[in-house]
């Protein structure tokens, strides 16, 4: 017999890709998913040999570096669960901060909002559910990602208008936006060397990387599109690479945006840029 705490520590010790605390949290997440066991079950004893095959199979996948969110097919975001796949980025805490900022700064009802590079749809779905009578759109170049976003919107009862479009080649088919938001690809190709395999091997490169010679490619294009799509005094919100806050700020100022500012995340890193046109 083995108790819950011992099992967590034993299995966490086999997750060499992760720090110990994170490894234990992942094992606890896996056990809760398969067995309904949580930290409050610390005193419960188990026969390790009797653990279900599905749990053992998922543990083997976890040991390869596959993100637990993709193993389970879902990820938390702003108090809700979103379906994920290898065609979408896994929603992250920093993006929750971006969404929270938009909600906090825009209490007016009936705002018209577009999210570019929507992935799972976590940004527009959350904005629709948390804001007052917002008219919300989510755009992505990937049909597979949009299929996931549509499923999430339906499951969470969010009315979002989905658009498949390549913004590098096409214009935005929406005008008079109050808010344009985007968490676009922003990691230079050279950054791959510093990234863990659990991101590189399991999340879509299309949504992650930009050419080394033009890391602001998407910010520049979206800023240009925003000049045509935003209402007067319309707002632009970006999530950014922590190394490019000043560059994105300067870019927006050059494009004619005002009130431009770089905003740090809870870890003190440059993470968001705001501008008004």
C-alpha positions in Angstrom: 0.0 0.0 0.0 1.1 3.5 -0.7 -0.5 6.8 0.4 -1.4 9.7 -1.8 1.4 11.9 -0.7 4.1 9.2 -1.3 2.6 8.4 -4.7 2.7 12.1 -5.8 6.4 12.4 -4.7 7.3 9.1 -6.3 5.8 9.9 -9.7 6.9 13.6 -9.6 10.5 12.3 -9.2 10.2 10.8 -12.7 9.3 14.0 -14.4 12.8 15.2 -15.1 11.7 18.1 -17.3 10.1 20.0 -14.4 11.1 21.5 -11.1 9.9 19.4 -8.2 7.0 21.7 -7.1 5.6 21.9 -10.6 6.1 18.2 -11.1 4.1 17.4 -8.0 1.3 19.8 -9.1 1.1 18.0 -12.4 0.8 14.6 -10.7 -1.9 15.9 -8.4 -3.8 17.3 -11.5 -3.5 13.9 -13.2 -4.7 12.0 -10.1 -7.7 14.3 -9.6 -8.7 13.9 -13.3 -8.6 10.1 -13.2 -9.4 9.2 -9.6 -11.1 12.3 -8.2 -8.3 12.4 -5.6 -7.1 15.8 -4.3 -4.8 17.0 -1.6 -7.5 16.6 1.0 -7.1 12.8 0.3 -3.6 12.7 1.7 -4.4 10.0 4.2 -6.0 7.7 1.6 -4.0 4.5 0.8 -3.8 3.0 -2.6 -2.6 -0.1 -4.3 -0.3 1.3 -7.0 -0.6 -1.9 -9.1 -4.4 -1.3 -9.2 -4.3 2.2 -10.7 -6.2 2.3 -14.0 -4.4 1.8 -17.2 -5.6 5.2 -18.6 -3.9 6.9 -15.7 -0.7 5.0 -16.2 -0.8 5.8 -20.0 -1.3 9.5 -19.3 1.6 9.4 -16.8 3.9 7.9 -19.5 2.8 10.8 -21.9 3.6 13.3 -19.1 7.1 11.9 -18.8 7.8 12.6 -22.4 7.1 16.3 -21.8 3.7 16.4 -23.3 1.7 19.2 -21.5 -0.9 18.0 -19.1 -3.4 20.3 -20.7 -3.1 18.5 -24.0 -3.1 15.1 -22.4 -6.4 15.9 -20.7 -7.6 18.0 -23.6 -8.5 21.0 -21.5 -7.0 24.0 -19.8 -8.2 26.5 -17.2 -8.6 30.2 -18.1 -10.2 33.0 -16.1 -12.2 30.5 -14.0 -13.4 28.4 -16.9 -12.2 25.3 -18.8 -11.3 25.5 -22.5 -10.7 22.6 -24.9 -7.2 22.6 -26.3 -5.4 20.6 -29.0 -2.0 20.7 -30.8 -3.5 23.2 -33.1 -3.9 25.8 -30.4 -1.7 27.5 -27.8 -2.4 26.5 -24.3 -3.9 29.5 -22.5 -1.5 31.1 -20.1 -1.6 33.3 -17.0 -0.2 36.3 -18.7 -3.1 36.3 -21.2 -5.5 36.2 -18.3 -3.9 39.4 -17.1 -4.4 41.0 -20.5 -8.1 40.0 -20.5 -8.5 41.3 -16.9 -7.0 44.6 -18.0 -9.5 45.0 -20.8 -12.4 44.1 -18.6 -11.3 46.6 -15.9 -10.7 49.5 -18.3 -13.8 49.1 -20.4 -17.0 49.0 -18.3 -19.2 50.6 -21.1 -21.9 48.3 -22.5 -22.2 47.2 -26.1 -18.5 47.5 -27.1 -17.4 46.0 -30.4 -14.3 43.8 -30.0 -12.0 41.8 -32.3 -9.4 39.3 -31.2 -6.7 38.5 -33.8 -5.0 35.1 -33.5 -7.7 33.7 -31.3 -6.5 30.1 -30.9 -8.8 28.4 -28.4 -11.0 31.5 -28.3 -10.2 32.1 -24.7 -9.9 35.8 -25.1 -13.1 36.7 -27.1 -15.2 34.1 -25.2 -14.1 35.4 -21.8 -14.7 39.0 -22.9 -18.2 38.2 -24.1 -19.0 36.4 -20.9 -17.5 39.0 -18.6 -18.3 42.3 -20.3 -21.7 44.0 -20.7 -23.4 43.1 -24.0 -20.2 43.1 -26.0 -20.2 42.3 -29.7 -17.3 40.0 -30.1 -15.3 38.6 -33.0 -12.4 36.0 -33.0 -10.1 35.7 -36.0 -7.5 33.1 -36.9 -5.6 31.9 -39.9 -6.0 28.3 -38.8 -9.2 26.4 -39.6 -8.2 23.7 -37.0 -7.8 26.3 -34.3 -11.1 27.9 -35.2 -12.8 24.6 -34.9 -11.6 24.3 -31.3 -12.7 27.9 -30.6 -16.2 27.3 -32.0 -16.5 24.2 -29.7 -15.4 26.3 -26.7 -17.8 29.1 -27.6 -20.7 26.6 -27.8 -19.8 24.8 -24.6 -19.5 28.0 -22.6 -22.6 29.6 -24.3 -20.7 32.6 -25.6 -21.9 34.3 -28.8 -18.7 35.0 -30.7 -18.4 35.6 -34.5 -15.6 33.5 -35.9 -13.5 34.5 -38.9 -10.8 32.6 -40.8 -8.4 35.0 -42.4 -4.7 35.6 -43.0 -4.0 39.1 -41.8 -0.7 39.3 -43.5 -2.4 39.0 -46.8 -6.0 40.2 -46.2 -7.8 43.2 -44.7 -10.0 42.9 -41.6 -13.7 42.7 -42.8 -14.9 44.6 -39.7 -15.1 48.3 -39.1 -15.9 50.7 -36.2 -14.2 48.6 -33.5 -14.0 49.9 -30.0 -11.3 47.4 -29.1 -8.7 45.4 -31.1 -6.8 42.8 -29.0 -4.1 40.4 -30.1 -1.6 37.9 -28.6 0.2 37.3 -31.9 3.3 35.1 -32.6 6.2 37.0 -31.1 9.1 34.6 -30.3 12.0 35.0 -32.7 13.2 31.7 -34.4 16.5 32.0 -32.5 14.5 31.7 -29.2 13.8 28.0 -30.0 17.1 27.1 -28.4 16.0 28.4 -25.0 12.5 26.7 -25.0 11.5 23.5 -23.4 10.5 20.6 -25.5 7.1 20.5 -23.9 6.4 23.7 -25.8 8.4 23.1 -29.0 7.2 19.5 -29.6 3.5 20.0 -28.7 2.3 23.5 -29.5 1.8 25.0 -33.0 4.9 26.8 -34.4 2.5 28.9 -36.5 1.2 30.6 -33.3 4.6 31.0 -31.6 7.4 32.1 -33.9 8.4 35.0 -36.1 11.4 35.6 -38.3 14.6 36.7 -36.5 15.0 39.6 -38.9 11.4 40.9 -38.3 10.2 40.1 -34.8 7.6 42.9 -34.9 6.0 41.6 -38.1 2.5 40.9 -36.6 2.5 44.0 -34.4 3.3 46.2 -37.4 0.6 44.6 -39.5 -2.1 44.7 -36.8 -1.3 48.3 -36.0 -1.8 49.2 -39.6 -5.1 47.3 -39.8 -6.2 48.9 -36.6 -5.9 52.4 -38.1 -8.6 51.4 -40.5 -10.8 49.2 -38.3 -10.9 51.1 -35.0 -13.3 53.9 -34.2 -11.9 57.3 -33.4 -10.4 56.8 -29.9 -10.6 53.1 -30.4 -8.2 51.0 -28.2 -5.5 48.5 -29.2 -4.2 45.9 -26.7 -1.2 43.7 -27.4 0.4 40.9 -25.4 4.1 41.1 -26.1 7.5 39.4 -25.8 9.1 40.7 -22.6 12.2 41.9 -24.6 10.2 44.0 -27.1 8.2 46.4 -24.9 10.0 49.6 -26.0 10.1 48.5 -29.6 6.3 47.9 -29.8 5.7 51.1 -27.9 7.8 53.0 -30.4 6.1 51.3 -33.3 2.6 52.4 -32.2 3.8 55.9 -31.7 5.2 55.9 -35.2 1.9 54.7 -36.6 0.0 57.6 -35.0 -1.3 55.9 -31.8 -1.6 58.0 -28.7 -1.6 57.3 -24.9 0.8 54.4 -25.7 2.1 52.6 -22.7 3.9 49.4 -21.7 2.3 47.4 -18.9 4.1 44.9 -16.8 2.6 41.5 -15.7 2.5 40.3 -12.1 6.1 39.0 -12.4 7.3 42.5 -13.2 8.0 41.7 -16.9 6.9 43.9 -19.8 3.9 42.0 -21.1 1.3 44.3 -22.6 1.2 47.4 -24.7 -1.8 49.7 -25.0 -2.5 52.4 -27.6 -5.4 54.5 -28.8 -6.0 55.7 -32.3 
